[in-house]
Structures are given as C-alpha cells and as structure tokens.
Amino acid sequence: MQQAFFRQIIRTISSFPVSRLIAVGAFAWLTVLLAYSSVRSHYTATLWTYSALFAIYVFLCRPVFSGVQKNISRYAGYMLATGIAVRLLIVFAMPVWSEDVWRFVWDGRLIVADIHPFAHTPVYFYEKGEWPWGLHAALYEKLNSKLWYSVYPPACQGVFALAAWLFPNSDEGAVISIKLILWCCECSTLWLFWRNRQYLAVVLWALNPAVILEICGNGHFEGALVCCMMWMFHAWRRQKYAWAGTFYALAFSVKLWPLLFLPAIAAWAHRHSFLSFLTAYSVVCGLLFIPMFDAEIIANMGKSLDLYFQKFAFNGSIYYVLWELGLHFLRQYSL
C-alpha cells in the first residue's frame, strides 16, 4: 500500500511540466534564502527577492485561474504538499523581520516562574536587577517592547508557557517549538481547505509568500487565528454549533478582534443555533480568561491595547493618505 502511494506521488510529479517543477524548486530556494540569509537593513536585496518570490507564486497559481490544469484536485494536492514542506523548512530559522517571538519567550518564562505576564513590564526586572527563572539580560535586549505590558491573550500565553517549559535553557529552542505549533495550525488549515474541496483556496493559501513568511517565518499567531476560525466555520457547516462556539472562543483567545464578527453571526444565525453557539463561546471564554479576572491585570492589558491602537500604525499608509486628503479638503472648505 505504501509502495502504491509513493508510485502515485511519482506519477503526479512526473506529469507536471518541467517549467513548473523548476518554479517550485526556485520558490522553495528563495523562501529559505529570505528566512535564513536576509538582512533586515538590506532593503533592495530583500525587495528583489520578495518580488521574485511573488512572481513565481503568480506563475504557479495561473493554472487554477486559467483552467489549463485539467485535474485541479491533483494539482492542488501537489501545491498543498509543497506549501507544507516549504513552511517546515523555515520553521528552524530565527525571525529576522520581527522581534515579537522574543516577547513570546519572555512571557512564557514568566508564567513558568509563576509570575503573571501582565503584572510587570520587562524594564521593571531590568531596573530591579533581579531576573526571575529563565530570564536574562541577553533576552531582555532582544525585546522591542521593554516599556509595555504584554498584550497577548490567554491561548497565546499557554503556547508561550509550553515552549518555555520544553526549553527552559534555550531561547532558540523555545522559538522553534512555538513555530512548530504554528506550522501544525497551518497544516490543519490547509487540510480543511482540502477536505471541503476548496482547491482554489488551497493553492492561494499554500503558496502565498506573505502567509508563509509571516506565520512560519516570523512566528506570528495569525496562523493559529485562521486555523480556529476555519474550524469554527467547518463545525457550523456540519451544524455542530457548540463546537463552533468553542473554536470561536479559541480564536478570540488568540486575537481579540474576531469578537467584531459576533453581531453579524447573531443577525445571520437562527435563534436556537446561535443560543447553543453563544453558550459554548461564553463558557470556554470564561474558563480561558479566568487568569485575567483581576482589576490590576485588566488595567495593565488595557494600557498596552491603548498604546497599540494609539501609537502603532501597521498597514496605516492608506489611512494616512486619506487623513491628509481630508484635512486638505477641510482647509479648502473653511476658506
């Protein structure tokens, strides 16, 4: 049976044009190059490499849109395997474009040391001159948020603590374990796309360079969020509303913004199904957020969230353009 499986893989690969096989190899090589060898300050080299990666991505997606590929399910399966393999290749690279993973390790070490991650800012320990278990000056210097309280919800904190417990003496080992968990989330997301025969989504998500490098490269938890939301939709489609509410609560405990969808779900769903969904969501959220039920902890997290929305401007270019245009027209109107 295993021999038949491997023969099927060989037949599948051999049926693809040489140009696509070369493109897949170049895609994997450029992704690994960006993850392991790119330098943050080398903007031109990074831009050209990233552009080439997206050009290959478009080339590999063309058969899905043009209808040239007759057996779309087989092609999507090949691209899915490619995406999973490329993600695994870069799991062991330390992030070069973001320092957030070091805060993940910091928070996890605090939890293992029985210190609430929302209780103190990192600079508190630096000024005190006393490092709790697992923390040290070298890790402190890697942080990009020394003056701020943590902002990561409980599901993320659980992953951080697990990584810190598995690798108490290795910062890099903790980072790799976090990224491996995110890799598993990506595999789960792609499997759900495949199970539901969403072959276009399989190809678009599996080979998207931004998705690959952001989640399995930089170690950001949007991958876990998407995975939880996908399972929520999958459970809802199968009319398992309590399970859908459970996965929605998990998504909320990874990133807070999925709560914005709750009014839309309430307006769209039937009363009975929404009641089951909301009950499961409320119970799971209550259990996950029990460690947060403290006035000081909530206040500290609120400070970090306020700073996040007031000071940070990720993807804010369009907002700033519209802001300046609005001010310009207001001045013209006032004159």
Contacts in CASP RR format, 6 or more apart in sequence:
PFRMAT RR
TARGET T0000
AUTHOR 0000-0000-0000
METHOD contacts of the structure
MODEL  1
MQQAFFRQIIRTISSFPVSRLIAVGAFAWLTVLLAYSSVRSHYTATLWTY
SALFAIYVFLCRPVFSGVQKNISRYAGYMLATGIAVRLLIVFAMPVWSED
VWRFVWDGRLIVADIHPFAHTPVYFYEKGEWPWGLHAALYEKLNSKLWYS
VYPPACQGVFALAAWLFPNSDEGAVISIKLILWCCECSTLWLFWRNRQYL
AVVLWALNPAVILEICGNGHFEGALVCCMMWMFHAWRRQKYAWAGTFYAL
AFSVKLWPLLFLPAIAAWAHRHSFLSFLTAYSVVCGLLFIPMFDAEIIAN
MGKSLDLYFQKFAFNGSIYYVLWELGLHFLRQYSL
12 74 0 8 1.000
12 78 0 8 1.000
13 21 0 8 1.000
13 78 0 8 1.000
16 78 0 8 1.000
20 59 0 8 1.000
20 60 0 8 1.000
23 56 0 8 1.000
23 59 0 8 1.000
23 60 0 8 1.000
24 60 0 8 1.000
24 82 0 8 1.000
26 52 0 8 1.000
26 56 0 8 1.000
27 53 0 8 1.000
27 56 0 8 1.000
27 57 0 8 1.000
27 60 0 8 1.000
27 82 0 8 1.000
27 86 0 8 1.000
27 207 0 8 1.000
28 82 0 8 1.000
28 85 0 8 1.000
28 86 0 8 1.000
28 89 0 8 1.000
30 49 0 8 1.000
30 52 0 8 1.000
30 53 0 8 1.000
30 56 0 8 1.000
31 53 0 8 1.000
31 86 0 8 1.000
31 89 0 8 1.000
31 90 0 8 1.000
31 209 0 8 1.000
31 212 0 8 1.000
31 213 0 8 1.000
32 86 0 8 1.000
32 89 0 8 1.000
32 90 0 8 1.000
32 93 0 8 1.000
33 49 0 8 1.000
34 46 0 8 1.000
34 49 0 8 1.000
34 50 0 8 1.000
34 53 0 8 1.000
34 213 0 8 1.000
35 89 0 8 1.000
35 90 0 8 1.000
35 93 0 8 1.000
35 96 0 8 1.000
35 213 0 8 1.000
35 217 0 8 1.000
36 90 0 8 1.000
36 93 0 8 1.000
38 45 0 8 1.000
38 46 0 8 1.000
38 49 0 8 1.000
38 96 0 8 1.000
38 97 0 8 1.000
39 45 0 8 1.000
39 46 0 8 1.000
39 96 0 8 1.000
40 46 0 8 1.000
40 96 0 8 1.000
40 97 0 8 1.000
50 209 0 8 1.000
53 209 0 8 1.000
54 209 0 8 1.000
57 207 0 8 1.000
57 208 0 8 1.000
57 209 0 8 1.000
60 79 0 8 1.000
60 203 0 8 1.000
60 207 0 8 1.000
61 203 0 8 1.000
61 204 0 8 1.000
61 207 0 8 1.000
62 68 0 8 1.000
63 69 0 8 1.000
63 75 0 8 1.000
64 72 0 8 1.000
64 75 0 8 1.000
64 76 0 8 1.000
64 199 0 8 1.000
64 200 0 8 1.000
64 203 0 8 1.000
64 204 0 8 1.000
69 75 0 8 1.000
72 199 0 8 1.000
73 197 0 8 1.000
73 199 0 8 1.000
75 199 0 8 1.000
75 203 0 8 1.000
76 194 0 8 1.000
76 199 0 8 1.000
76 200 0 8 1.000
76 202 0 8 1.000
76 203 0 8 1.000
77 194 0 8 1.000
77 199 0 8 1.000
77 202 0 8 1.000
79 202 0 8 1.000
79 203 0 8 1.000
79 206 0 8 1.000
79 207 0 8 1.000
80 190 0 8 1.000
80 193 0 8 1.000
80 194 0 8 1.000
80 202 0 8 1.000
80 203 0 8 1.000
80 206 0 8 1.000
82 206 0 8 1.000
82 207 0 8 1.000
83 190 0 8 1.000
83 206 0 8 1.000
83 207 0 8 1.000
83 212 0 8 1.000
84 186 0 8 1.000
84 187 0 8 1.000
84 190 0 8 1.000
84 206 0 8 1.000
86 212 0 8 1.000
87 183 0 8 1.000
87 186 0 8 1.000
87 212 0 8 1.000
87 215 0 8 1.000
87 216 0 8 1.000
88 183 0 8 1.000
88 216 0 8 1.000
90 212 0 8 1.000
90 213 0 8 1.000
90 216 0 8 1.000
90 217 0 8 1.000
91 176 0 8 1.000
91 179 0 8 1.000
91 180 0 8 1.000
91 183 0 8 1.000
91 216 0 8 1.000
91 217 0 8 1.000
92 176 0 8 1.000
92 179 0 8 1.000
93 217 0 8 1.000
94 101 0 8 1.000
94 172 0 8 1.000
94 175 0 8 1.000
95 101 0 8 1.000
95 175 0 8 1.000
95 217 0 8 1.000
95 218 0 8 1.000
95 219 0 8 1.000
97 213 0 8 1.000
97 218 0 8 1.000
98 218 0 8 1.000
98 219 0 8 1.000
98 220 0 8 1.000
99 142 0 8 1.000
99 143 0 8 1.000
99 144 0 8 1.000
100 144 0 8 1.000
100 218 0 8 1.000
100 219 0 8 1.000
100 220 0 8 1.000
101 175 0 8 1.000
101 178 0 8 1.000
101 179 0 8 1.000
101 218 0 8 1.000
101 219 0 8 1.000
102 139 0 8 1.000
102 142 0 8 1.000
102 143 0 8 1.000
102 144 0 8 1.000
102 171 0 8 1.000
102 175 0 8 1.000
103 143 0 8 1.000
103 144 0 8 1.000
103 145 0 8 1.000
103 150 0 8 1.000
103 152 0 8 1.000
104 152 0 8 1.000
104 156 0 8 1.000
104 159 0 8 1.000
104 160 0 8 1.000
104 163 0 8 1.000
104 174 0 8 1.000
104 175 0 8 1.000
104 178 0 8 1.000
105 139 0 8 1.000
105 160 0 8 1.000
105 163 0 8 1.000
105 164 0 8 1.000
105 171 0 8 1.000
105 174 0 8 1.000
105 175 0 8 1.000
105 178 0 8 1.000
106 117 0 8 1.000
106 122 0 8 1.000
106 135 0 8 1.000
106 139 0 8 1.000
106 140 0 8 1.000
106 143 0 8 1.000
107 117 0 8 1.000
107 150 0 8 1.000
107 152 0 8 1.000
107 157 0 8 1.000
107 160 0 8 1.000
107 161 0 8 1.000
108 117 0 8 1.000
108 157 0 8 1.000
108 158 0 8 1.000
108 160 0 8 1.000
108 161 0 8 1.000
108 163 0 8 1.000
108 164 0 8 1.000
108 174 0 8 1.000
109 132 0 8 1.000
109 133 0 8 1.000
109 134 0 8 1.000
109 135 0 8 1.000
109 139 0 8 1.000
109 164 0 8 1.000
109 168 0 8 1.000
110 116 0 8 1.000
110 117 0 8 1.000
110 132 0 8 1.000
110 135 0 8 1.000
111 117 0 8 1.000
111 157 0 8 1.000
111 158 0 8 1.000
111 160 0 8 1.000
111 161 0 8 1.000
111 164 0 8 1.000
112 133 0 8 1.000
112 134 0 8 1.000
112 161 0 8 1.000
112 164 0 8 1.000
112 165 0 8 1.000
112 168 0 8 1.000
113 132 0 8 1.000
113 133 0 8 1.000
113 134 0 8 1.000
113 135 0 8 1.000
115 132 0 8 1.000
116 291 0 8 1.000
116 294 0 8 1.000
116 297 0 8 1.000
117 150 0 8 1.000
117 152 0 8 1.000
117 157 0 8 1.000
117 160 0 8 1.000
118 149 0 8 1.000
118 150 0 8 1.000
118 292 0 8 1.000
118 297 0 8 1.000
118 300 0 8 1.000
118 301 0 8 1.000
119 296 0 8 1.000
119 297 0 8 1.000
119 300 0 8 1.000
120 149 0 8 1.000
121 146 0 8 1.000
121 147 0 8 1.000
121 148 0 8 1.000
121 149 0 8 1.000
122 140 0 8 1.000
122 143 0 8 1.000
122 145 0 8 1.000
122 146 0 8 1.000
122 147 0 8 1.000
123 146 0 8 1.000
123 147 0 8 1.000
125 131 0 8 1.000
125 132 0 8 1.000
125 135 0 8 1.000
125 140 0 8 1.000
126 137 0 8 1.000
126 140 0 8 1.000
126 146 0 8 1.000
131 137 0 8 1.000
133 168 0 8 1.000
134 164 0 8 1.000
134 168 0 8 1.000
134 169 0 8 1.000
138 171 0 8 1.000
139 171 0 8 1.000
140 146 0 8 1.000
142 171 0 8 1.000
148 303 0 8 1.000
148 304 0 8 1.000
148 307 0 8 1.000
149 300 0 8 1.000
149 301 0 8 1.000
149 302 0 8 1.000
149 303 0 8 1.000
149 304 0 8 1.000
150 157 0 8 1.000
150 301 0 8 1.000
150 304 0 8 1.000
151 301 0 8 1.000
151 304 0 8 1.000
151 305 0 8 1.000
151 308 0 8 1.000
152 160 0 8 1.000
152 221 0 8 1.000
153 252 0 8 1.000
153 253 0 8 1.000
153 254 0 8 1.000
153 255 0 8 1.000
153 256 0 8 1.000
153 288 0 8 1.000
153 289 0 8 1.000
154 253 0 8 1.000
154 288 0 8 1.000
154 289 0 8 1.000
154 291 0 8 1.000
154 292 0 8 1.000
155 224 0 8 1.000
155 250 0 8 1.000
155 253 0 8 1.000
155 254 0 8 1.000
155 288 0 8 1.000
156 221 0 8 1.000
156 224 0 8 1.000
156 253 0 8 1.000
156 254 0 8 1.000
157 291 0 8 1.000
159 178 0 8 1.000
159 181 0 8 1.000
159 221 0 8 1.000
159 224 0 8 1.000
160 178 0 8 1.000
162 177 0 8 1.000
162 181 0 8 1.000
163 173 0 8 1.000
163 174 0 8 1.000
163 175 0 8 1.000
163 177 0 8 1.000
163 178 0 8 1.000
163 181 0 8 1.000
164 174 0 8 1.000
166 173 0 8 1.000
166 174 0 8 1.000
166 177 0 8 1.000
167 173 0 8 1.000
167 174 0 8 1.000
167 177 0 8 1.000
175 219 0 8 1.000
178 219 0 8 1.000
179 216 0 8 1.000
179 217 0 8 1.000
179 219 0 8 1.000
181 224 0 8 1.000
182 215 0 8 1.000
182 216 0 8 1.000
182 219 0 8 1.000
182 220 0 8 1.000
182 221 0 8 1.000
182 223 0 8 1.000
182 224 0 8 1.000
183 216 0 8 1.000
185 215 0 8 1.000
185 223 0 8 1.000
185 224 0 8 1.000
185 226 0 8 1.000
185 227 0 8 1.000
186 215 0 8 1.000
186 216 0 8 1.000
186 223 0 8 1.000
186 227 0 8 1.000
188 227 0 8 1.000
188 230 0 8 1.000
188 231 0 8 1.000
189 205 0 8 1.000
189 223 0 8 1.000
189 226 0 8 1.000
189 227 0 8 1.000
189 230 0 8 1.000
190 202 0 8 1.000
190 205 0 8 1.000
190 206 0 8 1.000
192 230 0 8 1.000
192 231 0 8 1.000
192 234 0 8 1.000
193 199 0 8 1.000
193 201 0 8 1.000
193 202 0 8 1.000
193 205 0 8 1.000
193 230 0 8 1.000
194 202 0 8 1.000
195 234 0 8 1.000
196 234 0 8 1.000
196 237 0 8 1.000
205 211 0 8 1.000
214 220 0 8 1.000
214 222 0 8 1.000
215 222 0 8 1.000
215 223 0 8 1.000
221 254 0 8 1.000
221 255 0 8 1.000
222 255 0 8 1.000
224 254 0 8 1.000
225 251 0 8 1.000
225 254 0 8 1.000
225 255 0 8 1.000
225 258 0 8 1.000
228 247 0 8 1.000
228 248 0 8 1.000
228 250 0 8 1.000
228 251 0 8 1.000
228 254 0 8 1.000
229 247 0 8 1.000
229 248 0 8 1.000
229 251 0 8 1.000
229 258 0 8 1.000
231 243 0 8 1.000
231 247 0 8 1.000
232 244 0 8 1.000
232 245 0 8 1.000
232 247 0 8 1.000
232 248 0 8 1.000
232 251 0 8 1.000
233 244 0 8 1.000
235 241 0 8 1.000
235 243 0 8 1.000
235 244 0 8 1.000
235 245 0 8 1.000
235 246 0 8 1.000
235 247 0 8 1.000
236 244 0 8 1.000
236 277 0 8 1.000
239 273 0 8 1.000
241 273 0 8 1.000
241 274 0 8 1.000
241 276 0 8 1.000
241 277 0 8 1.000
241 280 0 8 1.000
242 276 0 8 1.000
242 277 0 8 1.000
242 279 0 8 1.000
242 280 0 8 1.000
243 280 0 8 1.000
244 277 0 8 1.000
244 280 0 8 1.000
245 277 0 8 1.000
245 278 0 8 1.000
245 280 0 8 1.000
245 281 0 8 1.000
245 284 0 8 1.000
246 280 0 8 1.000
246 281 0 8 1.000
246 284 0 8 1.000
248 258 0 8 1.000
248 277 0 8 1.000
248 281 0 8 1.000
249 280 0 8 1.000
249 281 0 8 1.000
249 282 0 8 1.000
249 284 0 8 1.000
249 285 0 8 1.000
249 288 0 8 1.000
250 284 0 8 1.000
250 288 0 8 1.000
251 258 0 8 1.000
252 258 0 8 1.000
252 259 0 8 1.000
252 281 0 8 1.000
252 285 0 8 1.000
253 285 0 8 1.000
253 288 0 8 1.000
253 289 0 8 1.000
256 305 0 8 1.000
265 274 0 8 1.000
265 277 0 8 1.000
266 274 0 8 1.000
266 278 0 8 1.000
269 277 0 8 1.000
291 297 0 8 1.000
292 298 0 8 1.000
292 301 0 8 1.000
313 319 0 8 1.000
313 320 0 8 1.000
END
